Amino acid sequence: MAGAVQDNMTEGFMSGLAHYVGDDNVIVAPDVRASYETDWTRRWHGRCIAVVRPADAAQASEVLQMCGDRGVRIVPQGGNTGLVGGATPRGSAPQIVLSSARLTKIGDVDRGAGQVTVGAGVTVAALQRTARTCGFEAGLDLGARDTATVGGVAACDAGGLQAMRYGTARRRIVGLEAVLADGTIVRRLAGLPKDNAGYNVPALLVGSEGTLGFITQVRWSCVSRKEARVVVLIAVESVSEAVAMATSLRWGVPSVEMIELLTETGIRLLGDRLSAPLPVPPAPAWVLVECADSVDPSERLIEVLSDLGVGERSAFAVDASSRRRLLRLREALPELITQDGISHKLDVGVPLDSLSAFYDELRQLVRERSPSHRLIVFGHLGDGNVHVNILGPDPDDEAVDAAVFELVAEHGGTISAEHGVGVLKARFLPLVRSAGELRMMRLIKQALDPASILNPNVVLEEE
Ligand SMILES: Cc1cc2nc3c(=O)[nH]c(=O)nc-3n(C[C@H](O)[C@H](O)[C@H](O)COP(=O)(O)OP(=O)(O)OC[C@H]3O[C@@H](n4cnc5c(N)ncnc54)[C@H](O)[C@@H]3O)c2cc1C
């Protein structure tokens, strides 16, 4: 076993875990545990008694049963790139991190169905490579692709850059295998296009953020490969102009796959920090668009952009390296913000026609709280989903989070579009979910995990 056993747990428990998963997969050494105990943003951290890494559902089942018998809580973790505190230990009760790191098996791609079964610990990048090798695309992409896992995107119902075209993870997941709190293994991996024989168990587990089961395998439905791609970056005068542009592109250009928004403070940050000159002038907002098709999608895109009067204020990229240069601007932002401190990262969504008013009111709100706070907004414009980043407030100060979520609710939006509720938003859920919905969620949790050992205080606060 790696490292010293914690005082508050018996040797018996640890050696029992090691019996099922192997000595090397019960990690107790504090220096090795540390990376599992703090999240990507550094806002969330806690202590676990061990990190446990099962190799399959059967081993995970034994671990869950042992934890259930001892009242030890379980925090499922994949790549630990989640941004809402759901994968890091919390509170003082004994808890383990249950890691999917060894669940990395990739099955054969079923070319007829366009589906593949992969272990929950397979990274999004590895899934994408597998799909491409067989002439498909995964149909889901996000900046954290090299670390985020398929189990993690399933658990969060992640969205990402292509969600406007291919949907969130929920649309791509056609089956899964998971272990419930009492050790029951639930397996539904056939991926039948039509199958309404009973409740849709995978659908319940997708988006459950590790509170209803530990996902061990996922059946993924790929999309057809589109070789011809074009990326364009456009400087616009306002978020309102960006929204109008997104609407025209969405309905006027069938090949559009991604429409992203960058706003003034983020653009300034890129200008200040990146060594290469900006490809278009700094502006109140930028719109970054990617189109993909089996034949060159440029013609229709240019037609629509010309109608919108987009000329010199845009940069167009067709070859792979120029496309990557433009896409990199958007991807660099989260990293640059993190370099400047621990930001309050709030992933929210509002109806597209409210986005511009929401943005103006948000700026006002943050300015009024403190002129020294920095607000950086960017995100998935095509889905009305923006990432609100606020640098300045103490990481533990929830007041600014509360104010932003209230504003979102006033605009008929959601406090979580794709990152999940985690611990960050659990107490704010009543802002956007009715009493009936919350009761149903509690009844489901109570039925599947009566002792609340699976990720307590994530999604629903303990009563
Ligand atoms: C740079 C960057 C860019 C990002 N971009 C996007 C984006 O565009 N769109 C988006 O949606 N998200 C984005 N994210 C957030 C994050 O990558 C996603 O939420 C992703 O789905 C998390 O996957 P993970 O494997 O890292 O999960 P983790 O962070 O390990 O866990 C996230 C949640 O899922 C649960 N979980 C993890 N694995 C399992 C499992 N096997 N079984 C049950 N529960 C499990 C955890 O308990 C936790 O509640 C980004 C993050 C970063 C750092």
The ligand as an SDF file (V2000), in Angstrom:
LIG
                    3D

 53 58  0  0  0  0  0  0  0  0999 V2000
   -9.9700   24.2500  -19.6050 C   0  0  0  0  0  0  0  0  0  0  0  0
  -11.3220   23.6550  -19.3570 C   0  0  0  0  0  0  0  0  0  0  0  0
  -12.2990   23.7480  -20.3360 C   0  0  0  0  0  0  0  0  0  0  0  0
  -13.5660   23.1930  -20.1060 C   0  0  0  0  0  0  0  0  0  0  0  0
  -14.5040   23.3160  -21.0880 N   0  0  0  0  0  0  0  0  0  0  0  0
  -15.7180   22.7640  -20.8890 C   0  0  0  0  0  0  0  0  0  0  0  0
  -16.7130   22.8710  -21.8970 C   0  0  0  0  0  0  0  0  0  0  0  0
  -16.5330   23.4920  -22.9410 O   0  0  0  0  0  0  0  0  0  0  0  0
  -17.9010   22.2680  -21.6690 N   0  0  0  0  0  0  0  0  0  0  0  0
  -18.1730   21.5870  -20.5050 C   0  0  0  0  0  0  0  0  0  0  0  0
  -19.2700   21.0610  -20.3540 O   0  0  0  0  0  0  0  0  0  0  0  0
  -17.2460   21.4960  -19.5320 N   0  0  0  0  0  0  0  0  0  0  0  0
  -16.0380   22.0680  -19.6900 C   0  0  0  0  0  0  0  0  0  0  0  0
  -15.1030   21.9760  -18.7000 N   0  0  0  0  0  0  0  0  0  0  0  0
  -15.4400   21.3040  -17.4360 C   0  0  0  0  0  0  0  0  0  0  0  0
  -15.0290   19.8200  -17.3710 C   0  0  0  0  0  0  0  0  0  0  0  0
  -13.9950   19.5260  -18.2620 O   0  0  0  0  0  0  0  0  0  0  0  0
  -16.2160   18.9300  -17.6530 C   0  0  0  0  0  0  0  0  0  0  0  0
  -17.1930   19.1200  -16.6450 O   0  0  0  0  0  0  0  0  0  0  0  0
  -15.8880   17.4320  -17.7290 C   0  0  0  0  0  0  0  0  0  0  0  0
  -17.0720   16.7610  -18.0200 O   0  0  0  0  0  0  0  0  0  0  0  0
  -15.3330   16.8830  -16.4390 C   0  0  0  0  0  0  0  0  0  0  0  0
  -14.7800   15.6100  -16.6910 O   0  0  0  0  0  0  0  0  0  0  0  0
  -13.7460   14.9620  -15.6600 P   0  0  0  0  0  0  0  0  0  0  0  0
  -13.4120   13.6040  -16.1110 O   0  0  0  0  0  0  0  0  0  0  0  0
  -12.6020   15.8780  -15.4330 O   0  0  0  0  0  0  0  0  0  0  0  0
  -14.6550   14.8750  -14.3590 O   0  0  0  0  0  0  0  0  0  0  0  0
  -14.2900   15.2420  -12.8620 P   0  0  0  0  0  0  0  0  0  0  0  0
  -13.8990   16.6660  -12.7570 O   0  0  0  0  0  0  0  0  0  0  0  0
  -13.3540   14.2640  -12.2960 O   0  0  0  0  0  0  0  0  0  0  0  0
  -15.7240   15.0590  -12.1910 O   0  0  0  0  0  0  0  0  0  0  0  0
  -16.7890   15.8970  -12.5140 C   0  0  0  0  0  0  0  0  0  0  0  0
  -18.0740   15.3580  -11.8460 C   0  0  0  0  0  0  0  0  0  0  0  0
  -18.3940   14.0890  -12.3840 O   0  0  0  0  0  0  0  0  0  0  0  0
  -18.3500   13.0820  -11.3650 C   0  0  0  0  0  0  0  0  0  0  0  0
  -17.6970   11.9140  -11.9680 N   0  0  0  0  0  0  0  0  0  0  0  0
  -16.5160   11.8510  -12.6050 C   0  0  0  0  0  0  0  0  0  0  0  0
  -16.2940   10.6100  -13.0670 N   0  0  0  0  0  0  0  0  0  0  0  0
  -17.3590    9.8570  -12.6900 C   0  0  0  0  0  0  0  0  0  0  0  0
  -17.7150    8.4940  -12.8560 C   0  0  0  0  0  0  0  0  0  0  0  0
  -16.9290    7.6400  -13.4920 N   0  0  0  0  0  0  0  0  0  0  0  0
  -18.9010    8.0920  -12.3580 N   0  0  0  0  0  0  0  0  0  0  0  0
  -19.7280    8.9360  -11.7040 C   0  0  0  0  0  0  0  0  0  0  0  0
  -19.4270   10.2370  -11.5080 N   0  0  0  0  0  0  0  0  0  0  0  0
  -18.2600   10.6890  -11.9960 C   0  0  0  0  0  0  0  0  0  0  0  0
  -17.5730   13.6920  -10.2160 C   0  0  0  0  0  0  0  0  0  0  0  0
  -17.9520   13.1600   -8.9740 O   0  0  0  0  0  0  0  0  0  0  0  0
  -17.9420   15.1550  -10.3480 C   0  0  0  0  0  0  0  0  0  0  0  0
  -19.1730   15.3940   -9.7470 O   0  0  0  0  0  0  0  0  0  0  0  0
  -13.8380   22.5330  -18.8800 C   0  0  0  0  0  0  0  0  0  0  0  0
  -12.8440   22.4460  -17.9030 C   0  0  0  0  0  0  0  0  0  0  0  0
  -11.6190   22.9970  -18.1220 C   0  0  0  0  0  0  0  0  0  0  0  0
  -10.5740   22.8640  -17.0530 C   0  0  0  0  0  0  0  0  0  0  0  0
  1  2  1  0
  2  3  1  0
  2 52  2  0
  3  4  2  0
  4  5  1  0
  4 50  1  0
  5  6  2  0
  6  7  1  0
  6 13  1  0
  7  8  2  0
  7  9  1  0
  9 10  1  0
 10 11  2  0
 10 12  1  0
 12 13  2  0
 13 14  1  0
 14 15  1  0
 14 50  1  0
 15 16  1  0
 16 17  1  0
 16 18  1  0
 18 19  1  0
 18 20  1  0
 20 21  1  0
 20 22  1  0
 22 23  1  0
 23 24  1  0
 24 25  2  0
 24 26  1  0
 24 27  1  0
 27 28  1  0
 28 29  2  0
 28 30  1  0
 28 31  1  0
 31 32  1  0
 32 33  1  0
 33 34  1  0
 33 48  1  0
 34 35  1  0
 35 36  1  0
 35 46  1  0
 36 37  1  0
 36 45  1  0
 37 38  2  0
 38 39  1  0
 39 40  1  0
 39 45  2  0
 40 41  1  0
 40 42  2  0
 42 43  1  0
 43 44  2  0
 44 45  1  0
 46 47  1  0
 46 48  1  0
 48 49  1  0
 50 51  2  0
 51 52  1  0
 52 53  1  0
M  END
$$$$
